[in-house]
Amino acid sequence: MVIDPATTIGAVHLTISDLRRSIRFYETHLGFTVHRRDDRSAWLGAGAADLLILTQCETAPRVRGTTGLYHFAILVPSRADLARSLRRLVATHTILQGAADHGVSEALYLADEDGIGIEIYRDRPREQWPIVDGQLRMGADPFDLDALLEEAGRAESTAGLASGTVIGHVHLHVSRLDAAQAFYIDLMGFELMQREVPQQRGAPGRGGSTDGRGHRPRDGRGRVADSRPSSERDPVDDTRLILKWRSALRCERVSQG
């Protein structure tokens, strides 16, 4: 069984500690629109289908270094839309945790007020994807954020998310990669796109940009980011599993010890 290639991800449900604070963050920093809300929950998007559902739980723990959500990824329609998102992040003094060119996409990484990981990215056309010896070869190389900002042109930094923005994938930490592969491929019907991705070690586990103070970002396991192009770096011991029907799900083994 293979998942229908027309399948897409619906809304991502997030548990947050302060609904008002989270709504303000997602509206102001990322450009989401509140579709509706009640006392404990809010439904956000880009004006069409709901993309995020936020539910408040004041006592929810902030757990790190365990299995579960690594980040969710917001896929914008074009590079110009990614540029406008970056411009908004700069205008709102949002801290970026990393930025990377993965060959198939260009991505920005940050976290919300509860520390939930977020990726904002644009996909390259499939014909531009790096295929070597018939295999997809994703990387994690730096890219020029100043050049990206120039593409924002005269667009207002306060403009919301572009129409057509969707949730592109979710990225998960798993404890046993082989078991996760068997579950998602054999049972759920995902397609294996790539295993073992050379990873540039930014925070969180991504990118090669500094944080504005000249520091090299660290990932959740405390390792310093390597700013060299992926073609010049030594292989790393992180194993990742890329499963897609388009841009659907990514799994990563949690390091032990």
FENZI-V74807 format. One record per pair of residues at least 4 apart in sequence whose C-alpha atoms are under 8 Angstrom apart, sorted by the first residue. I is the first residue (numbers start at 0). J is the second residue. If there is no record, write none. Layout:
((I J) (I J))
This chain:
((0 185) (0 186) (0 187) (0 188) (1 187) (1 188) (1 189) (1 190) (2 6) (2 187) (2 188) (2 189) (2 244) (3 244) (4 244) (4 245) (5 244) (6 244) (7 245) (7 247) (8 165) (8 166) (8 167) (8 168) (8 247) (9 49) (9 50) (9 166) (10 49) (10 50) (10 51) (10 52) (10 166) (11 50) (11 51) (11 52) (11 71) (11 166) (12 51) (12 52) (12 53) (12 54) (13 51) (13 52) (13 53) (13 54) (14 53) (14 54) (14 55) (14 56) (14 59) (15 21) (15 53) (15 54) (15 55) (15 56) (15 57) (15 59) (15 113) (16 55) (16 56) (16 57) (16 58) (16 59) (16 113) (17 21) (17 55) (17 56) (17 57) (18 22) (18 39) (18 40) (18 41) (18 53) (18 54) (18 55) (19 23) (20 24) (20 112) (21 25) (21 111) (21 112) (22 26) (22 33) (22 41) (23 27) (23 28) (24 28) (24 29) (24 111) (24 112) (25 29) (25 30) (25 31) (25 111) (26 30) (26 31) (26 32) (26 33) (27 31) (27 91) (27 157) (28 87) (28 88) (28 91) (28 93) (29 84) (29 87) (29 88) (29 159) (29 160) (30 45) (30 84) (30 87) (30 157) (30 158) (30 159) (30 160) (31 43) (31 44) (31 45) (31 159) (31 160) (32 43) (32 44) (32 45) (32 46) (32 159) (33 41) (33 42) (33 43) (33 44) (34 41) (34 42) (34 43) (34 44) (34 46) (34 49) (35 41) (35 42) (35 43) (36 40) (36 41) (36 42) (37 41) (39 54) (39 55) (40 52) (40 53) (40 54) (40 55) (41 52) (41 53) (41 54) (42 49) (42 50) (42 51) (42 52) (42 53) (43 49) (43 50) (43 51) (43 52) (44 48) (44 49) (44 50) (44 51) (45 49) (45 50) (45 159) (45 160) (45 161) (45 162) (45 163) (45 164) (46 162) (47 162) (50 165) (50 166) (61 113) (61 114) (64 219) (64 220) (64 253) (65 172) (65 253) (66 171) (66 172) (66 173) (66 174) (66 253) (67 171) (67 172) (67 173) (68 169) (68 170) (68 171) (68 172) (69 115) (69 116) (69 169) (69 170) (69 171) (69 172) (70 115) (70 116) (70 117) (70 118) (70 169) (70 170) (70 171) (71 116) (71 117) (71 118) (71 166) (71 168) (71 169) (71 170) (72 117) (72 118) (72 119) (72 120) (72 166) (72 167) (72 168) (72 169) (72 170) (73 117) (73 118) (73 119) (73 120) (73 164) (73 165) (73 166) (73 167) (73 168) (74 119) (74 120) (74 121) (74 122) (74 164) (74 165) (74 166) (74 167) (75 80) (75 81) (75 119) (75 120) (75 121) (75 160) (75 161) (75 163) (75 164) (75 165) (76 80) (76 121) (76 122) (76 161) (76 163) (76 164) (77 81) (77 121) (77 122) (78 82) (78 121) (78 147) (78 150) (79 83) (79 147) (79 150) (79 151) (80 84) (80 151) (80 160) (80 161) (81 85) (81 119) (81 120) (81 121) (81 147) (82 86) (82 147) (82 148) (82 149) (82 150) (82 151) (83 87) (83 148) (83 150) (83 151) (83 154) (83 156) (84 88) (84 119) (84 156) (84 160) (85 89) (85 107) (85 147) (85 148) (86 90) (86 148) (86 151) (86 156) (87 91) (87 156) (87 157) (88 92) (88 93) (88 94) (89 93) (90 156) (94 109) (94 210) (95 107) (95 108) (95 109) (95 110) (95 210) (96 107) (96 108) (96 109) (96 110) (96 201) (96 202) (96 203) (96 205) (96 206) (96 208) (96 210) (96 216) (97 107) (97 108) (97 109) (97 201) (97 202) (97 203) (97 205) (97 206) (97 207) (97 208) (97 209) (97 210) (97 216) (98 105) (98 106) (98 107) (98 108) (98 141) (98 142) (98 205) (98 206) (98 207) (98 208) (99 105) (99 106) (99 107) (99 139) (99 140) (99 141) (99 142) (99 205) (99 206) (99 207) (100 104) (100 105) (100 106) (100 138) (100 139) (100 140) (100 141) (100 142) (100 206) (101 105) (101 106) (101 137) (101 138) (101 139) (101 140) (102 123) (102 128) (102 129) (102 136) (102 137) (102 138) (102 139) (103 122) (103 123) (103 124) (103 125) (103 127) (103 128) (103 129) (103 137) (104 120) (104 121) (104 122) (104 123) (105 120) (105 121) (105 122) (105 123) (105 142) (106 118) (106 119) (106 120) (106 121) (107 118) (107 119) (107 120) (108 116) (108 117) (108 118) (108 119) (108 203) (108 205) (109 116) (109 117) (109 118) (110 114) (110 115) (110 116) (110 117) (111 115) (111 116) (111 117) (116 203) (123 127) (123 128) (124 128) (128 135) (129 135) (129 136) (129 137) (130 134) (130 135) (130 136) (131 135) (131 136) (134 193) (135 192) (135 193) (136 193) (136 196) (137 196) (137 197) (138 196) (138 197) (138 198) (138 199) (138 229) (139 197) (139 198) (139 199) (139 205) (139 206) (139 228) (139 229) (140 199) (140 206) (140 207) (140 226) (140 227) (140 228) (140 229) (141 206) (141 207) (141 208) (141 226) (141 228) (143 147) (144 148) (145 149) (146 150) (147 151) (148 152) (154 158) (160 164) (167 246) (167 247) (168 246) (168 247) (168 248) (168 249) (169 247) (169 248) (169 249) (170 248) (170 249) (170 250) (170 251) (171 248) (171 249) (171 250) (171 251) (172 250) (172 251) (172 252) (172 253) (173 179) (173 250) (173 251) (173 252) (173 253) (174 252) (174 253) (175 179) (175 252) (176 180) (176 239) (176 240) (176 250) (176 251) (176 252) (177 181) (178 182) (179 183) (179 250) (180 184) (180 185) (180 240) (181 185) (181 186) (182 186) (182 187) (183 187) (183 188) (183 189) (183 242) (184 188) (184 189) (184 190) (184 191) (184 242) (185 189) (189 242) (189 243) (189 244) (190 242) (190 243) (190 244) (191 240) (191 241) (191 242) (191 243) (192 240) (192 241) (192 242) (192 243) (193 239) (193 240) (193 241) (193 242) (194 238) (194 239) (194 240) (194 241) (195 237) (195 238) (195 239) (195 240) (196 237) (196 238) (196 239) (197 229) (197 234) (197 235) (198 204) (198 205) (198 229) (198 235) (198 237) (199 204) (199 205) (199 206) (199 207) (199 224) (199 225) (199 226) (199 229) (200 204) (200 205) (200 206) (200 207) (200 216) (200 217) (200 218) (200 222) (200 223) (200 224) (200 225) (201 205) (201 206) (201 207) (201 208) (201 215) (201 216) (201 217) (201 218) (201 223) (201 224) (201 225) (202 206) (202 216) (202 217) (202 218) (202 219) (202 224) (203 217) (203 218) (203 219) (204 217) (204 218) (204 219) (204 224) (205 218) (205 224) (206 224) (206 226) (207 215) (207 216) (207 224) (207 225) (207 226) (207 227) (208 215) (208 216) (208 226) (209 213) (209 214) (209 215) (209 216) (210 214) (210 215) (210 216) (215 223) (215 224) (216 223) (216 224) (217 221) (217 222) (217 223) (217 224) (218 222) (218 223) (218 224) (225 232) (227 231) (227 232) (228 232) (237 251) (237 252) (237 254) (238 251) (238 252) (239 249) (239 250) (239 251) (239 252) (240 249) (240 250) (240 251) (241 248) (241 249) (241 250) (242 246) (242 247) (242 248) (242 249) (242 250) (243 247) (243 248) (243 249))
